[in-house]
């Protein structure tokens, strides 16, 4: 009888453990440090960061939870990674397109930001300096507000430059990212202009925004207006090119054309833009 009770008790415990295990496997809870993917269109492709976002939760972060002078995975849980679609300069240093681990060594007055070949570094012990791709030094900045959840974001995003910002507690760490894509774009324009459908508007815009030959830009803008005589935005572009070339009279006349076309299209935004441009010509 005792033997039966013993075996029954063992079997019951086993079943209970199995049931608890199955229940635990089906239980989904919110992540304490949720993951985030930040993808920013940049240059001719994009930059993507994958990381986890720990919270302050009333703790002292910099110099305590995140100690100074030690390698930090720059987030929580898994390793933080960054992927560049184009060759870039990261903090002024050349980096080939590809995927890298993003690590930092925080400091009170200086941070070291590291791109590594290793994509799985989650502790100082796992870090291998010989696998560094670049190391840069960055001065942190004091933030005017508290950042509760660790954040990686991109700011001042332009066609060939932007800042990656690491933000937590009251500390911000900016890293400049730039890309030299002018040669690629110019080659694309040259090839496209040989084709049947020529990108007059896009090419003229690029020439204007990047300090290229304004006479060529104006010629392309003229060609674009002939193809699309009701396109108020093309006339606005032409007016901007004329203004930059010093032809104030021509720019004003073209801007007035753009205003009339904008009114016909019921586009108040371009009416306002042209009026602002005309105001700079007086």
Secondary structure, 3 states (H helix, E strand, C coil): CHHHHHHHHHHHHHHHHHHHHHHHHHCCCCCCCCEEEEEEEECCEEEEEEEECCECCCCCCECCCECCCCEECCCCCCCCEEEECCCEEECCEEECCEEEEEEEECCCCCEEEEEECCCCCCCHHHCCHHHEEEEEEECCEEEEEEEEEEEEEEECCCCCEEEEEEEEEEEEEEEEEECCCHHHHHHHHHHHCCCCCCCHHHHHHHHHHCCCCHHHHHHHHHHHHHHCCCCHHHHHHHHHHHHHCCCHHHHHHHHHHHHHHHHHCCCHHHHHHHHHHHHCCC
